[in-house]
């Protein structure tokens, strides 16, 4: 099931969206859906990283230490 959502975008973004849609032969809806899905996944990853950064019990190591632990 899907729900229609209405948004207002600046003309410049709509023009860029239309250009992209034409160039990849996809609809505006497809591009916007994919952009939102990507943003939501990236934001979820960001929240996990932020939570780990704030965790005082989570040891932070340098990239050199990580390479050493991985045997690289």
C-alpha positions as CSV (number, residue, x, y, z in Angstrom):
1,X,0.0,0.0,0.0
2,X,1.2,3.5,-0.7
3,X,0.2,6.9,0.5
4,X,0.4,10.1,-1.5
5,X,2.3,13.0,0.1
6,X,2.4,16.5,-1.3
7,X,5.4,18.7,-0.9
8,X,6.6,22.1,-2.3
9,X,10.0,22.3,-3.9
10,X,11.9,25.2,-5.3
11,X,11.8,25.5,-9.1
12,X,15.5,24.8,-9.3
13,X,15.2,21.4,-7.6
14,X,12.2,20.5,-9.7
15,X,14.1,21.3,-12.8
16,X,17.1,19.2,-11.7
17,X,14.7,16.4,-10.7
18,X,13.1,16.5,-14.1
19,X,16.5,16.5,-15.9
20,X,17.6,13.5,-13.8
21,X,14.3,11.7,-14.4
22,X,14.7,12.2,-18.2
23,X,18.3,11.1,-18.2
24,X,17.7,7.8,-16.4
25,X,14.2,7.2,-17.9
26,X,12.5,7.1,-14.5
27,X,9.7,9.1,-12.8
28,X,10.0,11.9,-10.3
29,X,8.3,9.6,-7.8
30,X,11.0,6.9,-8.3
31,X,13.8,9.3,-7.7
32,X,12.2,10.9,-4.7
33,X,11.4,7.5,-3.2
34,X,15.0,6.3,-3.7
35,X,16.4,9.5,-2.2
36,X,14.2,9.3,0.9
37,X,15.1,5.6,1.3
38,X,18.8,6.4,1.1
39,X,18.5,9.3,3.5
40,X,16.7,7.2,6.0
41,X,19.3,4.5,5.9
42,X,22.2,7.0,6.1
43,X,20.5,8.8,9.1
44,X,19.9,5.4,10.9
45,X,23.6,4.7,10.4
46,X,24.5,8.2,11.7
47,X,22.4,7.6,14.8
48,X,24.1,4.3,15.5
49,X,27.5,6.0,15.1
50,X,26.5,8.9,17.4
51,X,25.3,6.5,20.0
52,X,28.6,4.5,19.9
53,X,30.6,7.8,20.1
54,X,28.7,8.8,23.2
55,X,29.1,5.4,24.9
56,X,31.8,5.9,27.5
57,X,32.3,2.2,27.8
58,X,33.0,1.8,24.0
59,X,36.8,1.9,23.5
60,X,37.8,4.2,20.6
61,X,40.9,3.0,18.8
62,X,43.0,4.6,16.0
63,X,43.1,3.4,12.4
64,X,46.6,2.1,13.0
65,X,45.4,0.0,16.0
66,X,42.6,-1.3,13.9
67,X,44.9,-2.3,11.1
68,X,47.2,-4.0,13.6
69,X,44.2,-6.0,15.1
70,X,43.1,-7.0,11.6
71,X,46.7,-8.0,10.7
72,X,46.9,-5.6,7.8
